[in-house]
Amino acid sequence: MPKQFDSRPLLLLTCFFILAGFAHAATRVHTFQEVAISRDGTRVAWVAPAENAGGEAIGGSAIYVGDPNSPNSKPSRISAAAGGDAGSEDHIAWSPDSKQLAFISDVGSDGPQLYVAQVNSGAARKLTTLTGALADPAWSPDGKSIAFLFTENAPHRADPLLAMVPETGVIADKVFEQRLAVVDVASGKVTQLSPADMYVYEFDWSPDSQTFAVLAAHGAGDANWYVAQLYTLAVATPALKPVYKPHFQIACPRWSPDGKNIAFISGLMSDEGFVGGDIFVAPANGGAARDVTPGIAASPTNLYWRAPGEILFTENVDGEAGISTINVDNGKISTLWTWDGVITTDEFRSGMAVSLASDGQTSAVIRHSWKQPPELWTGPVGQWKQMTHSNPALTTPWGEIKSLHWPSDGLKIQGWLVYPKDYDPSRRYPMVVVVHGGPATAVHTGWPDTFFNTLELSAHGYFVLNPTPRGSLGGGEKFTEANIKDFGYGDFRDILAGVDEVVKTLPVDNDRIGITGWSYGGYMTMWAVTQTHRFRAAVSGAGLANWQSYYGQNDIDEWMIPYFGASVYDDPAVYARTAPITFIKNARTPTLLLVGQYDGECPAPQSREFWHALKTLGVPTQLVIYPGEGHAFAQPDHQRDVMERVLAWFDHYLKPVTEN
């Protein structure tokens, strides 16, 4: 058995110098947080981290407007503050006439408020004076009103990835309901339209500006997104009218241009904002919804009506990003574009997306890949030209990335394999398997985020395998649903088959393979070390050890019913069957556990329970709980510390002393 991990300063110092190159490179990456093209297609607005005159980040975010046809011209700044004081300014939305830009800014003393700016002059006018969180402004088609989501007196914006508020004293069900509100642009009068006991997640205006399509549910927002339904809500007589109750989850309501139908995406989704499923169309005035993409071998993530009978949609497809159209009458799908990278309009959300002008063709995106850092691209859909050149001198500190396919239980599984930097085929290398979160999400080869950037392992001399097992997005709904009541079995076989494929075809040392992952990947890491001794080291980030205890600890328990078929109180056996703690006495693999103190999605007690069991059984282990953090870490020093520990742990157990 390997000896207990030694955290002496020498090992961590070695790791720090290697990471310093990554940290330095990260400071030079110019990022984009949002992009939106004007309705007439003549201007593009975007949000980027605020910088001073010297190009140094000063905190917060700033809004810029530029001409896509003159990419070398200097963009103008839109701000609610004189002199462009530091603050967070984002959530941009163009007016129908393309002359005004709505946005949310917190530069004033009264917190985040909604503003409207005349784009030609840059002058901004405050429309609201509210206390709470505001999000997602959208102009009415007639240009007279702006709708937005408002959570009165909320301590922070809605996001299940944020740290939970610590619970002390008598615990009560305090619910901050996010409601649909409308402000009259001329007078500034604000009206909260949706009922006070409903939480609204998404909405869309009808073409006549008289009604909304709304996704909403009773109860706390983070938990009950999983049971949200589709409603309509009239502006004049605001009462929710049910339209569709999905079998699983629902997202992206979009009203057709003729006002007759509402399209949406429905499917098995494990996390709010990570969208995938089939496209449905329902009559706006009531009637049966129709699945217009049954059997599609992809996962639509966003949709846009181009005409009453045609929808353009983005999709996850076989590990890549794609854009297609569908004729909703005959179901004919036409693929417009695919790419092994990421296209989005909002870096804070996961789904592939484009920003479309009113012609349904002119568009803008944030585009990036493992070779290309983020830039703005504009033009016809799938035929974009690069608009910005903010990162011209960047080089990738990781190796080549290739798409792989392998068979497993009659399925074709896809994954991405990262080669070691400066790969030499005459050498033998260690490998780390990185299991993604979700499970209903997908792996893409975009420019990495600063948090849990496992591409750093490549520069450290590792192959890195990113499998997309059953339960993931990108292979159609049957593929996504294939791990219902089967966590840790079929999906784990898919992962092991991928390891076999790499070991068989490339110079990977079968005796030096590790496994890691965050969230569902953290769970799968815990599961792996209780099912096999093949992995010689493991790092579980925000993992799940015991589904039975987890059910009562987490803040989003509604997600579990579709996957397990019943609550833990009705069928505890189905939860025990897939719990790593059930098989804990099989564990021998040295395992590092990392988690945020106030993680509401995968609470810290889950990692502690697994750590305690390993420690009691004499298995080398270490637990690190990061103060103040939620499911995704926000503090840069904690983000750096995570990767330092990950690299040090794998180096210690997977590399000879001479390599360290």
HELIX and SHEET records of a PDB file:
HELIX    1   1 PRO A    9  THR A   27  1                                  19    
HELIX    2   2 GLY A  221  ASN A  224  1                                   4    
HELIX    3   3 TRP A  225  VAL A  227  5                                   3    
HELIX    4   4 GLU A  456  ALA A  459  1                                   4    
HELIX    5   5 GLU A  477  THR A  480  1                                   4    
HELIX    6   6 GLU A  481  ASN A  483  5                                   3    
HELIX    7   7 GLY A  490  THR A  505  1                                  16    
HELIX    8   8 TYR A  520  GLN A  531  1                                  12    
HELIX    9   9 TRP A  547  GLN A  553  1                                   7    
HELIX   10  10 ASP A  557  TRP A  559  5                                   3    
HELIX   11  11 MET A  560  PHE A  564  1                                   5    
HELIX   12  12 PRO A  572  ARG A  577  1                                   6    
HELIX   13  13 PRO A  580  ASN A  586  5                                   7    
HELIX   14  14 ALA A  604  THR A  616  1                                  13    
HELIX   15  15 PRO A  636  LEU A  654  1                                  19    
HELIX   16  16 VAL A  657  GLU A  659  5                                   3    
SHEET    1   A 4 GLU A  34  ILE A  37  0                                        
SHEET    2   A 4 VAL A  44  GLU A  51 -1                                        
SHEET    3   A 4 ALA A  57  GLY A  66 -1                                        
SHEET    4   A 4 SER A  76  ILE A  78 -1                                        
SHEET    1   B 4 GLU A  89  TRP A  94  0                                        
SHEET    2   B 4 GLN A 100  SER A 105 -1                                        
SHEET    3   B 4 GLN A 113  GLN A 118 -1                                        
SHEET    4   B 4 ALA A 124  LYS A 126 -1                                        
SHEET    1   C 4 GLY A 132  TRP A 139  0                                        
SHEET    2   C 4 SER A 145  GLU A 152 -1                                        
SHEET    3   C 4 GLN A 178  ASP A 184 -1                                        
SHEET    4   C 4 VAL A 190  GLN A 192 -1                                        
SHEET    1   D 4 MET A 198  TRP A 205  0                                        
SHEET    2   D 4 THR A 211  HIS A 218 -1                                        
SHEET    3   D 4 GLN A 229  ALA A 234 -1                                        
SHEET    4   D 4 LEU A 240  TYR A 244 -1                                        
SHEET    1   E 4 GLN A 249  TRP A 255  0                                        
SHEET    2   E 4 ASN A 261  GLY A 267 -1                                        
SHEET    3   E 4 ASP A 278  PRO A 283 -1                                        
SHEET    4   E 4 ARG A 290  ASP A 291 -1                                        
SHEET    1   F 4 SER A 299  ALA A 307  0                                        
SHEET    2   F 4 GLU A 310  VAL A 317 -1                                        
SHEET    3   F 4 GLU A 320  ASN A 327 -1                                        
SHEET    4   F 4 ILE A 333  TRP A 339 -1                                        
SHEET    1   G 3 VAL A 342  THR A 344  0                                        
SHEET    2   G 3 THR A 362  HIS A 368 -1                                        
SHEET    3   G 3 SER A 355  LEU A 356 -1                                        
SHEET    1   H 4 VAL A 342  THR A 344  0                                        
SHEET    2   H 4 THR A 362  HIS A 368 -1                                        
SHEET    3   H 4 GLU A 375  PRO A 380 -1                                        
SHEET    4   H 4 LYS A 385  GLN A 386 -1                                        
SHEET    1   I 8 ILE A 401  SER A 408  0                                        
SHEET    2   I 8 LEU A 411  VAL A 418 -1                                        
SHEET    3   I 8 PHE A 463  THR A 468 -1                                        
SHEET    4   I 8 TYR A 429  VAL A 435  1                                        
SHEET    5   I 8 VAL A 508  TRP A 518  1                                        
SHEET    6   I 8 ALA A 537  GLY A 541  1                                        
SHEET    7   I 8 THR A 591  GLY A 596  1                                        
SHEET    8   I 8 THR A 621  TYR A 626  1                                        
END                                                                             
